[in-house]
């Protein structure tokens, strides 16, 4: 088994999402070597070449190239970004059949490579695909997880910032559950400048009418739909989310992020992956944080897990 190269990241899928993951990783200086793998070998080579041209104008040296599954053997991180773009009006769960078929062509060569690093999956439906890969690779849950509700949480902070005028960097808020229609916002844990949101609204009652969390949640869920309808895909937001998670791994930041990981008793759920706050460090998911939830929030989480579980069971039969 090859020793892991701490600065090597392999991106499987050289489409819109994969290309912007590479771009964001390079802009933040998070990798020494980025390798693209794609069924379209020429596309992978040209995507790498285009990014390599950009590297000439950055402050540090990179190796950006196309490769094959043997490159995964010593990769610190593999990013799963393969899959078709979501069509207008299509939910992430609608992508299930096509995505599972595609993963079946990838997981064999990936496992045979001897990969033993951290796998961060983006491919939709995110929760189910990451769980499918984890089982078939035979790796522990801390090493195989998806970006989960991290992108939804970024959108939530943006919306709260727009309502209050407070910098999104001073807002702590995240979504939990499925990266999809059953996700929910644990409102009881939203803080603005360290102040619980209910207390903040008592200080600033002028924002109460706009702080309708049912409406905010609904808008968050359809944000991706609007982007897909308007431009055909989402790419920039998820690229930044991926690099944030990768940075937490590469720099051992112990950063708390809402990723989708297998639950084994946490939150009263067993054998189902879901987006929950986790401590991310050099070993991937190093701790799953069980935050206190209201009775309504517990019900929302269990409902979301039930949706995910149904598709996990379907994937297990394929």
TORKOL-4160 file (C-alpha; in steps of 0.2 Angstrom, whole numbers, padded with zeros to 4 digits, m for minus):
318
<pt num="1" X="0000" Y="0000" Z="0000"/>
<pt num="2" X="0007" Y="0017" Z="m0005"/>
<pt num="3" X="0010" Y="0030" Z="0007"/>
<pt num="4" X="m0002" Y="0044" Z="0006"/>
<pt num="5" X="0005" Y="0060" Z="m0002"/>
<pt num="6" X="m0002" Y="0074" Z="0009"/>
<pt num="7" X="m0003" Y="0087" Z="m0005"/>
<pt num="8" X="m0012" Y="0075" Z="m0018"/>
<pt num="9" X="m0030" Y="0077" Z="m0023"/>
<pt num="10" X="m0039" Y="0067" Z="m0036"/>
<pt num="11" X="m0055" Y="0073" Z="m0043"/>
<pt num="12" X="m0066" Y="0060" Z="m0052"/>
<pt num="13" X="m0077" Y="0070" Z="m0064"/>
<pt num="14" X="m0070" Y="0084" Z="m0075"/>
<pt num="15" X="m0087" Y="0093" Z="m0078"/>
<pt num="16" X="m0093" Y="0109" Z="m0071"/>
<pt num="17" X="m0092" Y="0104" Z="m0053"/>
<pt num="18" X="m0076" Y="0095" Z="m0054"/>
<pt num="19" X="m0067" Y="0110" Z="m0063"/>
<pt num="20" X="m0073" Y="0122" Z="m0050"/>
<pt num="21" X="m0067" Y="0111" Z="m0036"/>
<pt num="22" X="m0050" Y="0111" Z="m0044"/>
<pt num="23" X="m0051" Y="0130" Z="m0047"/>
<pt num="24" X="m0055" Y="0133" Z="m0028"/>
<pt num="25" X="m0042" Y="0121" Z="m0022"/>
<pt num="26" X="m0029" Y="0130" Z="m0032"/>
<pt num="27" X="m0034" Y="0147" Z="m0027"/>
<pt num="28" X="m0033" Y="0143" Z="m0009"/>
<pt num="29" X="m0016" Y="0134" Z="m0011"/>
<pt num="30" X="m0023" Y="0117" Z="m0004"/>
<pt num="31" X="m0014" Y="0105" Z="m0015"/>
<pt num="32" X="0003" Y="0102" Z="m0023"/>
<pt num="33" X="m0004" Y="0090" Z="m0036"/>
<pt num="34" X="m0022" Y="0089" Z="m0043"/>
<pt num="35" X="m0026" Y="0074" Z="m0054"/>
<pt num="36" X="m0042" Y="0073" Z="m0065"/>
<pt num="37" X="m0050" Y="0057" Z="m0070"/>
<pt num="38" X="m0065" Y="0056" Z="m0082"/>
<pt num="39" X="m0073" Y="0044" Z="m0094"/>
<pt num="40" X="m0069" Y="0057" Z="m0107"/>
<pt num="41" X="m0050" Y="0057" Z="m0106"/>
<pt num="42" X="m0048" Y="0071" Z="m0118"/>
<pt num="43" X="m0059" Y="0082" Z="m0108"/>
<pt num="44" X="m0050" Y="0078" Z="m0092"/>
<pt num="45" X="m0033" Y="0082" Z="m0101"/>
<pt num="46" X="m0040" Y="0099" Z="m0107"/>
<pt num="47" X="m0048" Y="0103" Z="m0091"/>
<pt num="48" X="m0031" Y="0100" Z="m0082"/>
<pt num="49" X="m0021" Y="0110" Z="m0095"/>
<pt num="50" X="m0033" Y="0125" Z="m0094"/>
<pt num="51" X="m0031" Y="0125" Z="m0075"/>
<pt num="52" X="m0012" Y="0123" Z="m0077"/>
<pt num="53" X="m0011" Y="0138" Z="m0088"/>
<pt num="54" X="m0020" Y="0147" Z="m0073"/>
<pt num="55" X="m0006" Y="0141" Z="m0061"/>
<pt num="56" X="0007" Y="0151" Z="m0070"/>
<pt num="57" X="m0002" Y="0167" Z="m0063"/>
<pt num="58" X="m0003" Y="0161" Z="m0045"/>
<pt num="59" X="0010" Y="0163" Z="m0031"/>
<pt num="60" X="0014" Y="0145" Z="m0029"/>
<pt num="61" X="0018" Y="0130" Z="m0040"/>
<pt num="62" X="0006" Y="0116" Z="m0044"/>
<pt num="63" X="0005" Y="0100" Z="m0054"/>
<pt num="64" X="m0012" Y="0099" Z="m0063"/>
<pt num="65" X="m0014" Y="0084" Z="m0075"/>
<pt num="66" X="m0025" Y="0070" Z="m0081"/>
<pt num="67" X="m0023" Y="0053" Z="m0074"/>
<pt num="68" X="m0031" Y="0036" Z="m0070"/>
<pt num="69" X="m0037" Y="0026" Z="m0055"/>
<pt num="70" X="m0019" Y="0021" Z="m0051"/>
<pt num="71" X="m0017" Y="0039" Z="m0045"/>
<pt num="72" X="m0029" Y="0036" Z="m0031"/>
<pt num="73" X="m0018" Y="0024" Z="m0022"/>
<pt num="74" X="m0008" Y="0038" Z="m0014"/>
<pt num="75" X="m0020" Y="0052" Z="m0014"/>
<pt num="76" X="m0024" Y="0061" Z="0002"/>
<pt num="77" X="m0041" Y="0066" Z="m0004"/>
<pt num="78" X="m0052" Y="0059" Z="m0018"/>
<pt num="79" X="m0066" Y="0070" Z="m0023"/>
<pt num="80" X="m0081" Y="0061" Z="m0031"/>
<pt num="81" X="m0089" Y="0074" Z="m0043"/>
<pt num="82" X="m0094" Y="0062" Z="m0057"/>
<pt num="83" X="m0112" Y="0063" Z="m0063"/>
<pt num="84" X="m0124" Y="0071" Z="m0075"/>
<pt num="85" X="m0130" Y="0089" Z="m0071"/>
<pt num="86" X="m0147" Y="0091" Z="m0064"/>
<pt num="87" X="m0160" Y="0095" Z="m0076"/>
<pt num="88" X="m0172" Y="0110" Z="m0074"/>
<pt num="89" X="m0187" Y="0103" Z="m0063"/>
<pt num="90" X="m0177" Y="0088" Z="m0057"/>
<pt num="91" X="m0174" Y="0084" Z="m0039"/>
<pt num="92" X="m0158" Y="0076" Z="m0033"/>
<pt num="93" X="m0167" Y="0060" Z="m0029"/>
<pt num="94" X="m0173" Y="0060" Z="m0047"/>
<pt num="95" X="m0155" Y="0057" Z="m0051"/>
<pt num="96" X="m0153" Y="0041" Z="m0041"/>
<pt num="97" X="m0154" Y="0028" Z="m0054"/>
<pt num="98" X="m0142" Y="0036" Z="m0066"/>
<pt num="99" X="m0130" Y="0040" Z="m0052"/>
<pt num="100" X="m0129" Y="0023" Z="m0045"/>
<pt num="101" X="m0126" Y="0015" Z="m0062"/>
<pt num="102" X="m0112" Y="0027" Z="m0064"/>
<pt num="103" X="m0105" Y="0024" Z="m0047"/>
<pt num="104" X="m0105" Y="0005" Z="m0051"/>
<pt num="105" X="m0092" Y="0008" Z="m0065"/>
<pt num="106" X="m0081" Y="0019" Z="m0054"/>
<pt num="107" X="m0081" Y="0010" Z="m0037"/>
<pt num="108" X="m0072" Y="m0006" Z="m0044"/>
<pt num="109" X="m0057" Y="0003" Z="m0051"/>
<pt num="110" X="m0056" Y="0015" Z="m0036"/>
<pt num="111" X="m0056" Y="0000" Z="m0024"/>
<pt num="112" X="m0043" Y="m0010" Z="m0034"/>
<pt num="113" X="m0031" Y="0005" Z="m0034"/>
<pt num="114" X="m0029" Y="0003" Z="m0015"/>
<pt num="115" X="m0035" Y="0020" Z="m0011"/>
<pt num="116" X="m0035" Y="0022" Z="0008"/>
<pt num="117" X="m0037" Y="0041" Z="0010"/>
<pt num="118" X="m0052" Y="0053" Z="0013"/>
<pt num="119" X="m0066" Y="0052" Z="0000"/>
<pt num="120" X="m0077" Y="0067" Z="m0001"/>
<pt num="121" X="m0092" Y="0064" Z="m0012"/>
<pt num="122" X="m0102" Y="0078" Z="m0021"/>
<pt num="123" X="m0112" Y="0067" Z="m0033"/>
<pt num="124" X="m0131" Y="0068" Z="m0031"/>
<pt num="125" X="m0141" Y="0062" Z="m0022"/>
<pt num="126" X="m0127" Y="0066" Z="m0010"/>
<pt num="127" X="m0131" Y="0056" Z="0005"/>
<pt num="128" X="m0135" Y="0040" Z="m0004"/>
<pt num="129" X="m0120" Y="0040" Z="m0015"/>
<pt num="130" X="m0108" Y="0043" Z="m0001"/>
<pt num="131" X="m0115" Y="0029" Z="0008"/>
<pt num="132" X="m0115" Y="0018" Z="m0007"/>
<pt num="133" X="m0097" Y="0021" Z="m0010"/>
<pt num="134" X="m0092" Y="0019" Z="0008"/>
<pt num="135" X="m0100" Y="0002" Z="0009"/>
<pt num="136" X="m0092" Y="m0004" Z="m0007"/>
<pt num="137" X="m0075" Y="0003" Z="m0003"/>
<pt num="138" X="m0075" Y="m0005" Z="0014"/>
<pt num="139" X="m0068" Y="0010" Z="0022"/>
<pt num="140" X="m0074" Y="0017" Z="0039"/>
<pt num="141" X="m0087" Y="0031" Z="0040"/>
<pt num="142" X="m0074" Y="0044" Z="0045"/>
<pt num="143" X="m0066" Y="0042" Z="0028"/>
<pt num="144" X="m0080" Y="0042" Z="0016"/>
<pt num="145" X="m0094" Y="0056" Z="0018"/>
<pt num="146" X="m0102" Y="0069" Z="0007"/>
<pt num="147" X="m0103" Y="0088" Z="0007"/>
<pt num="148" X="m0121" Y="0085" Z="0014"/>
<pt num="149" X="m0130" Y="0101" Z="0019"/>
<pt num="150" X="m0114" Y="0112" Z="0019"/>
<pt num="151" X="m0120" Y="0121" Z="0003"/>
<pt num="152" X="m0137" Y="0123" Z="0009"/>
<pt num="153" X="m0130" Y="0130" Z="0025"/>
<pt num="154" X="m0120" Y="0143" Z="0015"/>
<pt num="155" X="m0135" Y="0148" Z="0006"/>
<pt num="156" X="m0144" Y="0150" Z="0023"/>
<pt num="157" X="m0131" Y="0161" Z="0030"/>
<pt num="158" X="m0132" Y="0172" Z="0014"/>
<pt num="159" X="m0151" Y="0174" Z="0016"/>
<pt num="160" X="m0149" Y="0178" Z="0034"/>
<pt num="161" X="m0136" Y="0191" Z="0030"/>
<pt num="162" X="m0147" Y="0199" Z="0017"/>
<pt num="163" X="m0161" Y="0201" Z="0030"/>
<pt num="164" X="m0151" Y="0208" Z="0044"/>
<pt num="165" X="m0137" Y="0217" Z="0035"/>
<pt num="166" X="m0124" Y="0207" Z="0047"/>
<pt num="167" X="m0109" Y="0199" Z="0038"/>
<pt num="168" X="m0112" Y="0181" Z="0034"/>
<pt num="169" X="m0096" Y="0177" Z="0043"/>
<pt num="170" X="m0104" Y="0183" Z="0059"/>
<pt num="171" X="m0119" Y="0171" Z="0057"/>
<pt num="172" X="m0118" Y="0153" Z="0063"/>
<pt num="173" X="m0132" Y="0143" Z="0055"/>
<pt num="174" X="m0134" Y="0127" Z="0046"/>
<pt num="175" X="m0146" Y="0115" Z="0038"/>
<pt num="176" X="m0147" Y="0097" Z="0044"/>
<pt num="177" X="m0154" Y="0080" Z="0036"/>
<pt num="178" X="m0155" Y="0077" Z="0018"/>
<pt num="179" X="m0146" Y="0087" Z="0005"/>
<pt num="180" X="m0163" Y="0089" Z="m0003"/>
<pt num="181" X="m0181" Y="0093" Z="m0001"/>
<pt num="182" X="m0183" Y="0085" Z="0017"/>
<pt num="183" X="m0168" Y="0095" Z="0025"/>
<pt num="184" X="m0173" Y="0107" Z="0039"/>
<pt num="185" X="m0165" Y="0122" Z="0049"/>
<pt num="186" X="m0162" Y="0119" Z="0067"/>
<pt num="187" X="m0168" Y="0137" Z="0071"/>
<pt num="188" X="m0164" Y="0134" Z="0090"/>
<pt num="189" X="m0145" Y="0135" Z="0086"/>
<pt num="190" X="m0144" Y="0150" Z="0074"/>
<pt num="191" X="m0133" Y="0163" Z="0082"/>
<pt num="192" X="m0130" Y="0181" Z="0075"/>
<pt num="193" X="m0113" Y="0188" Z="0082"/>
<pt num="194" X="m0114" Y="0174" Z="0096"/>
<pt num="195" X="m0132" Y="0180" Z="0101"/>
<pt num="196" X="m0146" Y="0167" Z="0099"/>
<pt num="197" X="m0158" Y="0172" Z="0085"/>
<pt num="198" X="m0173" Y="0174" Z="0096"/>
<pt num="199" X="m0163" Y="0186" Z="0108"/>
<pt num="200" X="m0156" Y="0195" Z="0092"/>
<pt num="201" X="m0174" Y="0198" Z="0086"/>
<pt num="202" X="m0179" Y="0205" Z="0103"/>
<pt num="203" X="m0165" Y="0218" Z="0101"/>
<pt num="204" X="m0170" Y="0221" Z="0082"/>
<pt num="205" X="m0188" Y="0218" Z="0081"/>
<pt num="206" X="m0188" Y="0227" Z="0064"/>
<pt num="207" X="m0182" Y="0210" Z="0056"/>
<pt num="208" X="m0195" Y="0199" Z="0064"/>
<pt num="209" X="m0207" Y="0200" Z="0049"/>
<pt num="210" X="m0194" Y="0195" Z="0037"/>
<pt num="211" X="m0187" Y="0181" Z="0048"/>
<pt num="212" X="m0200" Y="0169" Z="0043"/>
<pt num="213" X="m0190" Y="0152" Z="0044"/>
<pt num="214" X="m0203" Y="0142" Z="0035"/>
<pt num="215" X="m0201" Y="0154" Z="0020"/>
<pt num="216" X="m0183" Y="0154" Z="0022"/>
<pt num="217" X="m0182" Y="0135" Z="0023"/>
<pt num="218" X="m0192" Y="0134" Z="0007"/>
<pt num="219" X="m0182" Y="0146" Z="m0002"/>
<pt num="220" X="m0166" Y="0137" Z="0003"/>
<pt num="221" X="m0172" Y="0121" Z="m0004"/>
<pt num="222" X="m0176" Y="0128" Z="m0021"/>
<pt num="223" X="m0161" Y="0139" Z="m0023"/>
<pt num="224" X="m0152" Y="0126" Z="m0033"/>
<pt num="225" X="m0167" Y="0123" Z="m0044"/>
<pt num="226" X="m0167" Y="0142" Z="m0049"/>
<pt num="227" X="m0148" Y="0141" Z="m0053"/>
<pt num="228" X="m0150" Y="0126" Z="m0063"/>
<pt num="229" X="m0165" Y="0133" Z="m0073"/>
<pt num="230" X="m0156" Y="0150" Z="m0075"/>
<pt num="231" X="m0139" Y="0143" Z="m0081"/>
<pt num="232" X="m0140" Y="0124" Z="m0082"/>
<pt num="233" X="m0129" Y="0119" Z="m0067"/>
<pt num="234" X="m0122" Y="0124" Z="m0050"/>
<pt num="235" X="m0104" Y="0125" Z="m0049"/>
<pt num="236" X="m0096" Y="0140" Z="m0040"/>
<pt num="237" X="m0104" Y="0137" Z="m0023"/>
<pt num="238" X="m0101" Y="0119" Z="m0022"/>
<pt num="239" X="m0083" Y="0121" Z="m0027"/>
<pt num="240" X="m0080" Y="0133" Z="m0012"/>
<pt num="241" X="m0089" Y="0121" Z="m0001"/>
<pt num="242" X="m0077" Y="0107" Z="m0006"/>
<pt num="243" X="m0062" Y="0117" Z="m0004"/>
<pt num="244" X="m0067" Y="0122" Z="0014"/>
<pt num="245" X="m0069" Y="0104" Z="0019"/>
<pt num="246" X="m0053" Y="0099" Z="0010"/>
<pt num="247" X="m0044" Y="0113" Z="0020"/>
<pt num="248" X="m0051" Y="0107" Z="0036"/>
<pt num="249" X="m0043" Y="0090" Z="0032"/>
<pt num="250" X="m0027" Y="0095" Z="0024"/>
<pt num="251" X="m0023" Y="0108" Z="0038"/>
<pt num="252" X="m0031" Y="0097" Z="0052"/>
<pt num="253" X="m0042" Y="0112" Z="0057"/>
<pt num="254" X="m0054" Y="0103" Z="0068"/>
<pt num="255" X="m0067" Y="0114" Z="0060"/>
<pt num="256" X="m0086" Y="0111" Z="0063"/>
<pt num="257" X="m0095" Y="0108" Z="0047"/>
<pt num="258" X="m0112" Y="0100" Z="0042"/>
<pt num="259" X="m0107" Y="0085" Z="0032"/>
<pt num="260" X="m0117" Y="0069" Z="0028"/>
<pt num="261" X="m0110" Y="0054" Z="0038"/>
<pt num="262" X="m0116" Y="0037" Z="0043"/>
<pt num="263" X="m0126" Y="0038" Z="0059"/>
<pt num="264" X="m0123" Y="0024" Z="0071"/>
<pt num="265" X="m0135" Y="0028" Z="0086"/>
<pt num="266" X="m0132" Y="0047" Z="0085"/>
<pt num="267" X="m0148" Y="0057" Z="0086"/>
<pt num="268" X="m0157" Y="0040" Z="0088"/>
<pt num="269" X="m0154" Y="0035" Z="0071"/>
<pt num="270" X="m0145" Y="0019" Z="0065"/>
<pt num="271" X="m0137" Y="0014" Z="0049"/>
<pt num="272" X="m0142" Y="0030" Z="0039"/>
<pt num="273" X="m0132" Y="0044" Z="0032"/>
<pt num="274" X="m0137" Y="0062" Z="0035"/>
<pt num="275" X="m0131" Y="0080" Z="0036"/>
<pt num="276" X="m0126" Y="0084" Z="0054"/>
<pt num="277" X="m0112" Y="0095" Z="0062"/>
<pt num="278" X="m0096" Y="0086" Z="0063"/>
<pt num="279" X="m0078" Y="0090" Z="0068"/>
<pt num="280" X="m0067" Y="0089" Z="0052"/>
<pt num="281" X="m0048" Y="0086" Z="0053"/>
<pt num="282" X="m0034" Y="0076" Z="0046"/>
<pt num="283" X="m0044" Y="0059" Z="0049"/>
<pt num="284" X="m0059" Y="0066" Z="0040"/>
<pt num="285" X="m0075" Y="0066" Z="0051"/>
<pt num="286" X="m0067" Y="0065" Z="0069"/>
<pt num="287" X="m0082" Y="0068" Z="0079"/>
<pt num="288" X="m0101" Y="0069" Z="0076"/>
<pt num="289" X="m0108" Y="0082" Z="0087"/>
<pt num="290" X="m0125" Y="0078" Z="0094"/>
<pt num="291" X="m0133" Y="0095" Z="0097"/>
<pt num="292" X="m0149" Y="0097" Z="0107"/>
<pt num="293" X="m0165" Y="0099" Z="0096"/>
<pt num="294" X="m0182" Y="0104" Z="0100"/>
<pt num="295" X="m0196" Y="0091" Z="0098"/>
<pt num="296" X="m0201" Y="0099" Z="0081"/>
<pt num="297" X="m0183" Y="0098" Z="0075"/>
<pt num="298" X="m0181" Y="0080" Z="0081"/>
<pt num="299" X="m0196" Y="0075" Z="0071"/>
<pt num="300" X="m0190" Y="0084" Z="0056"/>
<pt num="301" X="m0173" Y="0075" Z="0057"/>
<pt num="302" X="m0181" Y="0058" Z="0059"/>
<pt num="303" X="m0192" Y="0062" Z="0044"/>
<pt num="304" X="m0177" Y="0067" Z="0033"/>
<pt num="305" X="m0168" Y="0051" Z="0039"/>
<pt num="306" X="m0183" Y="0041" Z="0034"/>
<pt num="307" X="m0183" Y="0048" Z="0016"/>
<pt num="308" X="m0164" Y="0044" Z="0015"/>
<pt num="309" X="m0166" Y="0027" Z="0022"/>
<pt num="310" X="m0178" Y="0022" Z="0009"/>
<pt num="311" X="m0166" Y="0026" Z="m0005"/>
<pt num="312" X="m0151" Y="0018" Z="0004"/>
<pt num="313" X="m0161" Y="0002" Z="0005"/>
<pt num="314" X="m0165" Y="0003" Z="m0014"/>
<pt num="315" X="m0146" Y="0006" Z="m0017"/>
<pt num="316" X="m0141" Y="m0009" Z="m0007"/>
<pt num="317" X="m0152" Y="m0020" Z="m0018"/>
<pt num="318" X="m0144" Y="m0014" Z="m0034"/>
